[in-house]
Amino acid sequence: MWTVKANIKKTVDVPENKISNLRLGDKVHAVAQPIAEVIDRVTGARISTCGACAKRREKLNNLFNKDT
């Protein structure tokens, strides 16, 4: 079982089998998105919605596709 901090006040338990089914881009997104959301709350920025994360996620998923 992995523990992923969803925000400052809450911890979410994610079953191991759910994480092992994710591709690399999805795993990076699962770690980076909560961090970006905290930065947004602290600084007032909007990095969690800038679009670069979605592009990186798609590129990593395509580069390291499990089907090949």
N, C-alpha and C positions, 0 to 999 in steps of 0.2 A: 504494500500500500504506500503510495506517495502522498505527501501533504503539500498542497499548493496554496500559498497565501493569496486569497482573492482580493482582499483589501486590508487596510490596517487593523480593522476590528474583527475580521472573520477569517477562519481557516476552513478550506474545503478539502475533504478526503477524496482522492480519485483512485479507483481500483486499478491495480497493476495491469490487468488485461485490457482496460480501456486505453491506457497510455501506450502499451506495446502495439496496439493496432493503428496508432497515429503515425503519419509520415513525418519526416524531419521538420518541414516547414510548420506543421501543426504543433509540434513539440516546442519549437522556438517561439511560436505565437503564444502558447499557453504560459510561457515564462515571461515573455516581454510585455504582453498586454497589461497585466496587473501593475507592472513597474511603470509603464507609460501612464496609466490612469492615476497613479499616486503622484507622479511628476506633474500631471495636468492639474490635480487638485491643489498641490502646494504652490506651483508657480503661476497658475492661471493660463498655461499654454494649452495647445490642442494637438499634441503629438500623437495621441492615441487614435486620432481620426485622420491623420495626414495622408494616408494612402500608401506610403512607402512600406508599411508593415504587410499590407495585402500583397504588394508586388513581390516582396522578399519571400513571403510564405508560399506563393504560387511557384516562384522560381526554384526554391529549395524542394518543394514537393515534386516538381517535374524533373529536377536533376537526380534526385534520389528516389525514384519511383520504385515501390516494392514489387510491382508486377514484372519488372524486367530482370 
